[in-house]
Amino acid sequence: MEITQADITKICSKYFEIIDNYFGSIKRYLTDEEDSHIDLGIKIADYPFVSDLIYDAIDDLDSEIEKFWKENISIMFDFIRNQNSLKCLYSGNITPPILENFVKRNALYIDTVIIPDPIFNLTIFQKQITLNKKYYLNKLIRNVFNIWRLKELILADTKEKILVVIPINYNMVNQKERIHLLINAEDKFKTYINKIFNINLLDKESCLEFLSQQKTTKDIFSNIKNHDLVPNTFKDLNSFDDFLIEFSKTGKYTALNPSRSIGEDFCLYLSSQFVRVQEHKFFCEKLRAEPIYDIELPWFFFTYEMGGVDMDAAIINALQQERFNWIGNKKIPISAFRTLREENRLDYMREILRKGMTDLKARNDKDLLLTSKQLEDNFKDAFSKQNMEIKMLKAEVEKIAKKELPITIFGFLAGFVPYLDNIISITSAGRDIYNLLQNRKKIKSELTVKENDFINLLMKTYE
């Protein structure tokens, strides 16, 4: 049986019913501020009596969401996989910090943004490894309402779903494929350790033993021989030290094993990144989607593994750079992106962004700096062209209104009109006036379209 947009919208509606059932009593505390879901998570988690009540009230949320996805996951996966459109699957945080801004940037180029379900990942998996229930509740509330704020967009009746939420997690991979995935991850991890430290270890255990001997970040940093193969954060001792100290504070691992060395932390982090790469690659292939990140470190390890990415993935991920934060500006409402789709202008935006880009160029650009610069230049060129076309249309209207039309009308009234066999052609003169008025009307209509164009909205926001 064919899966329709209506089927998917129905499933998405049921998803939001679950959110309303468990969190409906607190959603009214959200404000119009773009980060109010973050504030809400912090405030509720820090309010002792209320946080305990809510924590108890959502005790069975994990079984509820698991049941929901068991009934609907195959339908959602089949629908997304069979969509003949440009899709991207997010990996990075649980959800992007401000999902609306993330979607705005990506809706300029791709058809569908796929976000792993935060309720599924937090209630079923994160809860098991998080000892602090208030920390868990904070994360759950902020990520649930990050999704909830885009309810109208998710339920919108567009040709392709601009945003979808589905369960994505390593534990969902079947056992045979999971073993294959883990073997690949361990092999890639071992190879990477050997390359950056210029050593020759045979397996993951040897890597762990080697790194566990490194007692400080300075020890690790001084032993790295190939700094070109590490992320930018790891190329400076101070930033490397800050990162590892922060990483050591998170999760259940430190609490369960407080004597673990900083080298073991680094080993844990690197090995988890290579598992994460394999997981993301696996689901991208399953959904026929491009990878997308909003955090530099996991993006680095993905591109390292893949040897670079194609043009579409490079453009999508370059749009996540800080220099494009203006696209998420409140001046561009999320509804404008629905209009962009409804007017079939997405291909026009892609044409603008692809200018000067090739797959080869994208693959050679590991840190996205060149791609980001090219995209910014493309925006500026498009804005310049738009400005020029608007000025030309305005000048044409002004020319007709102030020069051509008055001269023709004056000539008509004064009798300076064409002769045909010594008879004044009143009809011919009147036709000239009529044609000028119609031409002005046509140009003004073109000008209105230009001024209301989506690219014009982007241009004003950029300025």
C-alpha positions in Angstrom: 0.0 0.0 0.0 1.3 3.4 -1.0 2.3 5.7 1.9 0.9 9.2 1.5 1.7 12.6 3.0 -1.6 12.4 4.9 -0.3 9.1 6.5 2.9 10.8 7.7 1.0 13.9 9.0 -1.3 11.6 11.0 1.7 9.8 12.6 3.3 13.2 13.4 0.1 14.4 14.9 0.1 11.4 17.2 3.7 12.2 18.2 2.6 15.6 19.3 -0.3 14.1 21.2 2.3 12.2 23.3 4.1 15.5 24.0 0.9 17.2 25.0 -0.2 14.3 27.3 3.1 14.4 29.2 4.2 18.1 29.0 1.0 20.0 28.1 0.8 21.5 31.6 4.1 23.3 31.2 4.1 24.4 27.6 2.3 27.6 28.4 5.5 28.8 30.2 7.3 29.1 26.9 7.8 32.7 25.6 8.4 34.1 22.2 12.2 34.2 22.8 14.0 31.8 20.5 15.8 30.1 23.4 12.9 30.0 25.8 12.9 26.1 25.6 16.4 26.2 27.1 15.4 28.5 29.9 12.3 26.3 30.6 14.4 23.2 31.0 16.8 25.0 33.4 14.1 26.5 35.5 12.0 23.4 35.9 15.0 21.2 36.7 16.2 23.7 39.3 12.7 23.9 41.0 12.9 21.0 43.6 9.3 20.1 44.2 8.1 20.7 40.7 11.0 18.8 39.1 10.3 15.8 41.3 6.6 15.8 40.4 7.3 16.0 36.7 10.0 13.4 36.9 7.5 11.0 38.5 4.8 12.0 36.0 6.9 11.0 33.0 8.1 7.7 34.5 6.4 5.6 31.7 7.2 8.0 28.9 9.9 5.6 27.7 7.5 2.7 27.2 4.9 5.0 25.6 7.4 6.4 23.0 8.8 2.9 22.4 5.4 1.5 21.7 4.6 4.5 19.4 7.7 4.0 17.3 7.3 0.2 17.1 4.0 0.8 15.4 5.2 3.6 13.1 8.9 3.4 12.5 8.8 1.2 9.3 6.2 3.5 7.7 8.3 6.6 8.4 11.5 5.0 7.2 10.0 3.7 4.0 8.4 7.0 3.2 11.6 9.0 3.8 13.8 6.5 2.0 11.5 6.5 -1.1 11.3 10.3 -1.4 13.1 11.3 -4.5 14.5 14.5 -3.0 17.5 16.0 -1.3 17.4 14.9 2.4 19.9 15.4 5.3 20.2 13.5 8.5 21.3 15.5 11.6 24.0 14.4 14.0 25.7 16.5 16.6 23.8 17.4 19.8 20.6 15.7 20.9 18.9 18.3 18.8 20.4 21.5 17.4 20.3 24.1 20.3 17.8 26.3 18.4 16.1 24.0 15.9 14.1 26.7 14.2 17.3 28.6 13.2 18.9 25.3 12.1 16.0 24.5 9.8 15.9 28.0 8.3 19.5 27.7 7.2 19.0 24.3 5.7 15.6 24.8 4.1 17.4 27.2 1.7 19.0 24.2 0.1 17.5 20.8 1.0 14.0 19.4 0.8 13.9 17.5 4.1 15.7 17.9 7.5 15.7 14.6 9.5 16.1 15.0 13.2 16.6 12.0 15.6 13.8 11.8 18.1 15.1 13.3 21.3 12.3 11.7 23.4 13.3 8.3 22.2 17.0 8.8 22.7 16.7 10.5 26.1 14.1 8.3 27.7 15.3 5.0 26.5 19.0 5.4 26.4 20.2 8.6 28.0 18.2 8.0 31.2 20.1 4.7 31.8 23.5 6.4 31.8 22.6 9.7 33.6 22.9 9.6 37.3 21.6 13.1 38.0 17.8 13.1 37.3 17.6 16.9 37.2 20.3 17.0 34.6 18.3 14.5 32.6 15.0 16.4 33.1 16.6 19.6 31.9 17.8 18.0 28.7 14.5 16.2 28.1 12.4 19.4 28.5 14.6 21.7 26.4 14.8 19.1 23.6 11.1 18.2 23.6 10.1 21.8 23.3 12.7 22.5 20.8 10.8 20.1 18.5 7.3 21.2 19.8 8.0 24.8 18.7 8.0 23.7 15.1 4.8 21.7 15.3 3.1 23.7 12.6 6.0 23.2 10.2 6.2 19.5 10.8 2.4 19.1 10.2 2.3 21.5 7.2 0.9 20.0 4.0 3.9 20.7 1.7 5.1 18.6 -1.2 8.0 17.3 0.8 8.1 17.4 4.5 10.5 20.2 5.4 11.2 18.6 8.8 10.7 15.1 10.2 11.5 13.4 13.5 12.3 9.7 13.6 14.1 7.4 16.0 17.8 7.1 15.1 20.1 5.2 17.5 22.9 2.8 17.4 20.9 0.3 19.5 18.3 0.1 16.7 20.8 -1.6 14.4 20.2 -5.3 14.1 22.9 -7.5 15.8 24.6 -8.7 12.6 25.0 -5.2 11.2 25.9 -3.8 14.6 28.8 -6.3 14.9 30.0 -5.2 11.4 29.6 -1.6 12.5 31.7 -2.1 15.7 34.4 -4.0 13.9 34.8 -1.1 11.3 34.8 1.5 14.1 37.5 -0.3 16.1 39.6 -0.7 13.0 39.3 3.0 12.0 40.0 4.0 15.6 43.2 1.9 15.8 44.4 3.2 12.4 43.8 6.8 13.5 45.7 6.4 16.8 48.6 4.9 15.0 48.7 7.7 12.5 48.4 10.7 14.9 51.0 9.2 17.4 53.1 7.6 14.7 53.1 4.2 16.4 52.1 0.7 15.4 49.5 -0.8 17.8 47.6 -3.9 16.9 44.2 -3.5 18.5 41.9 -1.3 20.6 43.1 -2.8 23.9 46.7 -1.8 23.0 45.5 1.7 22.2 43.8 2.0 25.5 46.9 0.7 27.3 49.0 3.3 25.5 46.7 6.2 26.2 46.0 5.3 29.8 49.7 5.9 30.5 49.3 9.6 29.5 48.4 11.3 32.8 48.0 14.9 31.6 46.7 16.7 28.5 50.3 18.0 28.1 51.5 14.3 27.9 49.0 13.5 25.2 49.6 16.7 23.3 53.4 16.3 23.3 53.1 12.8 21.9 50.9 13.7 19.0 53.2 13.6 15.9 50.8 14.4 13.1 48.8 17.6 14.1 47.5 17.9 10.6 45.3 14.8 11.3 43.6 16.2 14.4 40.7 18.7 14.6 41.5 22.4 15.1 40.5 22.1 18.8 43.3 19.6 19.4 46.0 21.7 17.7 46.4 24.1 20.6 47.3 22.8 24.1 45.0 25.2 25.9 41.9 24.4 23.8 42.7 20.7 23.9 43.0 20.9 27.7 39.7 22.7 28.0 37.9 20.2 25.9 39.2 17.1 27.7 38.5 18.6 31.2 34.9 19.3 30.1 34.5 15.9 28.5 35.8 14.2 31.7 33.0 15.9 33.7 30.1 14.4 31.6 28.3 11.1 31.7 28.3 8.3 34.2 31.9 7.2 33.5 33.7 9.5 35.8 31.3 8.8 38.7 31.7 5.1 38.3 35.5 5.2 37.8 36.9 8.4 39.4 40.5 7.1 39.1 40.4 7.0 35.3 43.2 8.9 33.7 42.9 11.8 31.3 44.4 9.5 28.6 41.6 7.0 29.1 39.1 9.8 28.7 40.7 10.7 25.4 40.6 7.1 24.3 37.0 6.9 25.2 36.2 10.0 23.3 38.0 9.0 20.1 36.6 5.5 20.1 33.0 6.8 20.6 33.5 9.2 17.7 34.4 6.4 15.3 31.4 4.4 16.5 29.3 7.5 15.9 30.6 8.0 12.4 29.7 4.4 11.5 26.3 4.8 13.0 25.6 8.1 11.1 26.9 6.6 7.9 24.7 3.5 8.3 21.5 5.6 8.8 22.4 8.0 6.0 22.7 5.1 3.6 19.4 3.6 4.9 17.5 6.8 4.4 19.4 7.9 1.2 20.3 11.1 3.0 23.3 13.5 3.2 25.0 13.9 6.6 24.7 17.2 8.4 26.3 18.4 11.6 26.3 21.7 13.6 29.4 20.8 15.7 32.9 20.9 14.3 34.4 17.9 16.1 32.0 15.1 14.9 32.0 16.7 11.4 35.8 16.4 11.4 35.7 12.7 12.2 33.0 12.0 9.6 34.9 13.7 6.8 38.2 12.1 8.0 36.5 8.7 7.7 34.9 9.5 4.3 37.9 11.3 2.8 35.8 14.3 2.3 32.1 14.7 1.2 30.3 15.6 -2.0 29.2 19.1 -3.0 25.7 18.9 -1.5 26.9 17.7 1.9 29.7 20.4 1.8 27.2 23.2 1.1 24.8 22.0 3.7 27.4 21.8 6.4 29.1 25.1 5.4 25.7 26.8 6.0 26.1 25.8 9.7 29.1 28.1 10.1 28.8 31.2 12.3 29.0 33.6 9.4 25.5 32.4 8.3 23.7 33.0 11.6 21.9 35.9 10.0 19.7 33.4 8.1 18.2 32.3 11.4 17.3 35.9 12.1 13.7 36.6 13.3 13.2 38.9 10.3 12.8 35.8 8.3 9.8 33.9 9.6 9.7 30.2 9.3 6.5 30.5 7.3 8.6 32.2 4.5 10.3 28.9 3.9 6.9 27.2 3.2 6.2 29.9 0.7 9.6 29.3 -0.9 8.6 25.7 -1.5 5.0 26.5 -2.6 6.3 28.9 -5.2 8.9 26.3 -6.4 11.8 28.6 -5.7 14.1 26.0 -4.0 15.9 25.2 -7.3 16.6 28.9 -7.8 18.3 29.0 -4.3 20.3 25.9 -5.0 21.5 27.4 -8.3 22.7 30.5 -6.4 24.5 28.4 -3.7 26.1 26.0 -6.1 27.8 28.7 -8.2 31.6 28.0 -8.3 31.2 24.6 -6.5 32.3 21.2 -7.6 32.4 17.8 -5.9 36.2 17.8 -6.3 36.5 21.2 -4.6 34.2 20.1 -1.8 36.2 17.0 -1.1 39.4 18.9 -0.8 37.9 21.4 1.6 38.2 19.5 4.9 37.4 22.4 7.3 34.7 24.1 5.2 36.4 27.4 5.2 36.7 27.6 1.4 33.1 26.4 0.9 31.8 28.9 3.4 33.7 31.8 1.7 32.3 30.7 -1.7 28.7 30.6 -0.3 29.0 34.0 1.2 30.4 35.4 -2.2 27.4 33.7 -3.9 24.9 35.4 -1.6 26.6 38.8 -2.2 26.5 38.3 -6.0 22.8 37.3 -5.8 22.0 40.4 -3.6 24.0 42.7 -6.0 22.1 41.3 -9.0 18.8 41.6 -7.2 19.6 45.3 -6.2 20.6 46.1 -9.8 17.4 44.5 -11.3 15.2 46.4 -8.8 17.0 49.7 -9.6 16.6 49.1 -13.3 12.8 48.4 -13.0 12.4 51.5 -10.8 14.3 53.6 -13.3 12.1 52.3 -16.2 8.9 53.2 -14.3 10.2 56.6 -13.5 11.2 57.2 -17.1 7.8 56.4 -18.4 6.0 58.4 -15.6 8.2 61.5 -15.8 9.4 61.7 -19.4 7.8 59.5 -22.1 4.2 59.7 -20.9 4.0 63.5 -20.3 5.6 64.2 -23.7 3.1 62.0 -25.5 0.1 63.4 -23.6 1.3 67.0 -24.2 1.8 66.3 -27.9 -1.7 64.8 -28.1 -3.3 67.8 -26.4 -1.3 70.4 -28.4 -2.0 68.7 -31.7 1.5 67.5 -32.2 0.3 64.1 -33.4 1.1 62.0 -36.4 -0.6 62.8 -39.8 -2.0 60.1 -42.0 -2.9 61.7 -45.4 -3.2 65.1 -43.7 -5.7 63.8 -41.2 -4.7 63.9 -37.5 -4.4 60.3 -36.2 -6.2 60.7 -32.8 -6.5 56.9 -32.6 -2.8 56.4 -33.1 -1.8 58.9 -30.4 -4.3 57.5 -27.9 -2.9 54.0 -28.6 0.6 55.3 -27.8 -0.6 56.7 -24.4 -2.5 53.4 -23.7 0.6 51.3 -24.5 2.8 53.4 -22.2 0.4 53.1 -19.4 0.2 49.3 -19.9 3.9 49.0 -20.1 4.3 51.0 -16.8 1.7 48.8 -15.2 3.6 45.7 -16.4 6.9 46.9 -15.1 5.4 47.9 -11.7 4.0 44.4 -11.4 7.5 43.0 -12.1 8.9 45.4 -9.5 6.4 44.2 -6.9 7.3 40.6 -7.6 11.0 41.4 -7.3 10.5 43.3 -4.1 8.5 40.5 -2.6 11.0 37.8 -3.7 12.5 35.5 -1.0 16.0 36.6 -2.1 15.0 40.2 -1.2 14.0 39.1 2.3 17.4 37.4 2.7 19.1 40.5 1.3 17.4 42.9 3.8 18.2 40.5 6.7 21.9 40.3 5.7 22.2 44.1 5.5 
